Structures are given as C-alpha cells and as structure tokens.
C-alpha cells in the first residue's frame, strides 16, 4: 500500500486496489445504506473517520478502517490501529479485528463536515468511503481503472 502513497489518501487506496485488478472510486457522500449494499455484495468498504476527541466533537487528521459487515444497529469493522474508544477518541487495545461499532457513535465520526476552526458536525450521508466496483463473491473485478479526485484528504 505505501508504494502508492499515504494510507489515509483515498487516491493511494484506489491505486493499490487497481494493482489487484479492482476498479474503485472515492465517495464523500456515503451512508449506512451504501455500506449495507456493498456488504450484501460481499465487498469490504474502507472508510475514513475522525478517531480522536469526544464523539460529539471529533477531531484528528483522519483515520481509515474497513467495514466488513453490518447489523441493523452496528457496523462490523477491522481497524489496523486496534480497538478505538468511539466515545472518548482514544485507542483501547491492539485488537482491531471484527469490532462492532454502534451506528450512532460511528456515524458521528464518519459522516461529518467541517464547520470551521478545526471543528466538525454530524452530517448524515457525508461519509468518506472507497467503493469497489464490479467485484464480490460471485463476480470478478472489472472496470476501466480507478477514478478519484486525487486532491481529497480527510481534514
């Protein structure tokens, strides 16, 4: 991954996926419905979120995890840094596989928009995600290659 750039840069993630023959695009308009659709197709979804600060005032330069499933009330994720405390914005331990995050608390960190001064507010439908196209358990990867606005970085 690092050969394509910073791991928090969606363009680098898209390039890494392309090197495996997977076409993907960046979206800053993702929602829980987006995650459900991808999950139903067997496609994991990298998501950028603000991992520091209290849940009602998240901060940070952004961090990425992979959503691998969902329930009606939770998302199931793999986080390379380990298990975050979504309420307080700290890291609890190094075990980041198969974590269940409440949609309420994850949404407040994932679907955000800047309001100035380094602050963010909850903005439903404004989640950051890298969406693979044309792949899943019963389909092979296809497409014409990555398409993303390479200027996007989570502030």
C-alpha positions in Angstrom: 0.0 0.0 0.0 2.7 2.5 1.0 4.2 2.3 -2.5 1.1 4.1 -3.8 1.2 6.9 -1.1 -0.1 7.7 2.3 -2.5 5.1 3.6 -5.0 7.8 4.5 -5.1 9.1 1.0 -8.1 7.7 -1.0 -6.2 8.0 -4.2 -3.4 5.8 -2.9 -6.0 3.2 -1.8 -7.6 3.3 -5.2 -4.2 2.8 -6.9 -3.5 -0.2 -4.5 -6.8 -1.8 -5.4 -6.2 -1.2 -9.1 -2.9 -3.1 -8.8 -5.1 -6.1 -7.8 -7.4 -5.5 -10.8 -10.1 -3.9 -8.7 -11.8 -0.8 -10.0 -12.8 1.6 -7.2 -13.9 5.2 -6.7 -13.8 7.7 -3.8 -17.1 9.0 -2.3 -17.7 11.7 0.3 -21.4 11.0 0.0 -21.6 7.5 1.6 -24.2 6.5 4.1 -25.1 3.4 6.1 -27.2 2.3 3.1 -24.0 2.4 1.0 -22.3 0.2 3.5 -25.2 -2.2 3.5 -25.3 -2.5 -0.3 -21.6 -3.2 -0.5 -21.7 -5.6 2.4 -24.6 -7.5 0.8 -22.4 -8.0 -2.3 -19.6 -9.3 -0.2 -17.4 -6.2 -0.7 -15.5 -4.7 2.2 -15.5 -0.8 2.4 -12.6 1.3 3.5 -14.0 4.3 5.4 -12.3 7.4 6.6 -13.3 8.8 10.0 -12.2 11.2 12.8 -10.8 9.0 15.5 -9.8 11.5 18.2 -11.7 13.8 20.6 -15.1 13.2 22.2 -17.8 11.7 20.0 -19.8 14.9 19.9 -16.7 17.0 18.9 -14.5 14.6 16.9 -11.0 15.8 15.8 -8.0 14.4 14.2 -6.4 14.3 10.8 -8.5 11.2 9.9 -8.0 7.5 10.1 -9.2 4.6 7.9 -10.7 1.3 8.8 -12.6 -1.3 6.8 -16.3 -2.1 7.2 -16.7 -5.8 6.7 -20.4 -6.3 7.7 -23.4 -4.8 9.5 -26.4 -5.4 11.7 -29.5 -3.2 12.0 -27.7 -1.3 14.8 -24.0 -1.8 14.3 -21.2 -1.9 11.7 -18.6 -4.6 11.9 -15.1 -3.3 11.2 -11.4 -4.2 11.0 -9.2 -1.4 12.3 -5.4 -1.6 11.7 -4.7 0.5 14.8 -6.7 -1.6 17.1 -9.9 -1.0 19.0 -10.9 2.6 19.3 -13.0 4.1 22.1 -15.6 5.9 20.0 -17.0 7.8 22.9 -13.7 9.4 24.1 -11.5 9.2 21.0 -8.7 7.0 22.3 -7.3 3.6 21.4 -8.2 0.9 23.9 -6.0 -2.0 22.7 -4.3 -3.5 19.6 -7.1 -5.9 18.7 -8.9 -4.4 15.8 -10.5 -7.4 14.0 -14.2 -7.9 13.9 -15.2 -4.9 16.1 -18.8 -4.0 16.4 -19.5 -0.2 16.4 -22.8 1.3 17.1 -24.1 3.1 14.1 -24.9 6.1 16.3 -21.3 6.6 17.5 -19.6 5.6 14.4 -21.8 7.8 12.3 -20.9 10.9 14.4 -17.3 10.3 13.5 -17.6 9.0 9.9 -20.4 11.2 8.4 -19.1 14.7 9.2 -18.4 18.0 7.6 -16.2 20.9 8.7 -17.7 23.9 10.3 -14.5 25.9 10.8 -11.8 26.2 13.4 -10.9 22.5 13.1 -14.4 21.6 14.3 -16.9 19.2 12.6 -20.6 18.4 12.8 -22.6 15.3 12.1 -23.7 15.3 8.5 -25.8 12.2 7.5 -24.9 10.9 4.1 -21.5 12.6 4.0 -19.3 9.5 4.9 -15.9 9.0 3.3 -15.5 5.7 1.6 -13.6 3.9 -1.2 -16.1 1.9 -3.1 -15.0 -1.1 -5.2 -17.0 -1.7 -8.3 -17.9 -4.9 -10.1 -16.5 -7.3 -7.6 -17.9 -9.6 -4.9 -18.0 -13.3 -4.1 -19.8 -14.2 -7.4 -18.2 -11.6 -9.7 -14.8 -10.9 -10.9 -13.2 -7.5 -10.7 -13.6 -5.4 -13.8 -13.7 -1.8 -14.9 -11.6 0.7 -16.7 -9.5 1.6 -13.7 -9.6 4.0 -10.8 -11.5 7.2 -10.9 -11.0 9.6 -8.0 -10.4 13.2 -7.2 -6.8 12.9 -6.1 -7.0 16.1 -4.1 -9.2 14.6 -1.4 -7.7 14.1 2.1 -9.7 13.9 5.3 -9.0 17.2 7.1 
